[in-house]
Amino acid sequence: MMAGAQEQGLKLLGAASGVSPYVIRAQMALGIKGLTYDYLPEDTRCKSDLLLASNSVHKKLPVFIHGGKPVCESLIILEYLDDAFPENGASILPADPYRRVVARFWAAYVDNKLFPSCIGILKTGKPQERADKVEETLSALGLLEAALAECSKEGDAEAPFFGGGSLGLLDIALGSYLPWIEAIGHLAGMPPFLDAARTPKLAAWVERFRAAEPVRALLPPADKVEEYILAVLYPKWKAALTASATN
Ligand SMILES: N[C@@H](CCC(=O)N[C@@H](CS)C(=O)NCC(=O)O)C(=O)O
C-alpha cells in the first residue's frame, strides 16, 4: 500500500502563481510516481523562513522536502524521486546509462539555451537582438526535433515520448515550458514556434504530451502565463534596465 504525505513527510514548496515551469516539473514527477504530498504555496516577493532555510543557496522554488530533508533544483528533484521511490510508478530516467546521460544533456540544453533564448525575445527592446533570439529559439527547437527522433528510437520504430513509452526527464523538462513558449510567441506577435511544417515530430509530441496523464491538469493555459509576464516580469525587467542605465 502506498504511504500518504503525512506518513512519508512529503512536502513541495511551490509558487503561488501556478505558472512556474520548475514547480510544475516537480508536480508532474510526483504525479507520475503516484505520491501524495503537502503543497505549500510561496509568494516569491515575501519568501517564508522555511523556503529560506531549505534553499539557502538559491532561495528558489521548487523545494521538495522528504522526511525533513530538502532537495532543491527541479531536475535534481526529478532524479531524486526516481532514486528514492524506485517502486513507485514509471521510471523518469531510462535504465541504460547512455540514454540517461543523453536525457540529462538535453534537459540541461533546454534550461540553459532554449528557454533563455526564447524569453530573451521579450527582454530586449532592440530589433536585431530580438531577431537573433528568435533565430536561436528556432535553431534550438530544430536540434530538439532531431533529439526526439534519436531519444525515442526503439529498434526500427519511434516511441511516443523522449523517454520512450512513457514520460521521462526530457519530456517533463521541455513540456513544462510549453505554455511559456506559446505565451512568449503570442506576446511577441509571432506565429507559433512549434509548427508542424518546421518541426513535425515535436509538434506531434506536443499534442501527445498535452494529453498525457498526469500532465494534462498541471499545465497552465498560455494566457495565464501571459498575464504573469505582463504583470510581474515586464516591470521587473524594466526596473533592471533602468537601474543598469543609471549605474
Ligand atoms: N534552476 C532552478 C530554477 C528555479 C526558479 O527559477 N524558480 C523560480 C520559480 S517562480 C523562483 O523561485 N523565483 C523566485 C526568485 O528568483 O526569487 C530549478 O530548475 O529549480
The ligand as an SDF file (V2000), in Angstrom:
LIG
                    3D

 20 19  0  0  0  0  0  0  0  0999 V2000
   17.1470   26.1470  -11.8590 N   0  0  0  0  0  0  0  0  0  0  0  0
   16.0380   26.2460  -10.9410 C   0  0  0  0  0  0  0  0  0  0  0  0
   15.2050   27.4650  -11.3060 C   0  0  0  0  0  0  0  0  0  0  0  0
   14.1700   27.7320  -10.2270 C   0  0  0  0  0  0  0  0  0  0  0  0
   13.4660   29.0740  -10.3940 C   0  0  0  0  0  0  0  0  0  0  0  0
   13.8940   29.9640  -11.1580 O   0  0  0  0  0  0  0  0  0  0  0  0
   12.3780   29.2310   -9.6230 N   0  0  0  0  0  0  0  0  0  0  0  0
   11.5810   30.4150   -9.6650 C   0  0  0  0  0  0  0  0  0  0  0  0
   10.1450   29.9260   -9.6950 C   0  0  0  0  0  0  0  0  0  0  0  0
    8.9900   31.1280   -9.8800 S   0  0  0  0  0  0  0  0  0  0  0  0
   11.8230   31.2070   -8.3720 C   0  0  0  0  0  0  0  0  0  0  0  0
   11.8850   30.6430   -7.3090 O   0  0  0  0  0  0  0  0  0  0  0  0
   11.9040   32.5240   -8.4800 N   0  0  0  0  0  0  0  0  0  0  0  0
   11.9990   33.3740   -7.3470 C   0  0  0  0  0  0  0  0  0  0  0  0
   13.2680   34.1440   -7.3050 C   0  0  0  0  0  0  0  0  0  0  0  0
   14.0660   34.0440   -8.2520 O   0  0  0  0  0  0  0  0  0  0  0  0
   13.4800   34.8610   -6.3230 O   0  0  0  0  0  0  0  0  0  0  0  0
   15.2310   24.9520  -10.9820 C   0  0  0  0  0  0  0  0  0  0  0  0
   15.2580   24.2550  -12.0090 O   0  0  0  0  0  0  0  0  0  0  0  0
   14.6060   24.6110   -9.9630 O   0  0  0  0  0  0  0  0  0  0  0  0
  1  2  1  0
  2  3  1  0
  2 18  1  0
  3  4  1  0
  4  5  1  0
  5  6  2  0
  5  7  1  0
  7  8  1  0
  8  9  1  0
  8 11  1  0
  9 10  1  0
 11 12  2  0
 11 13  1  0
 13 14  1  0
 14 15  1  0
 15 16  2  0
 15 17  1  0
 18 19  2  0
 18 20  1  0
M  END
$$$$
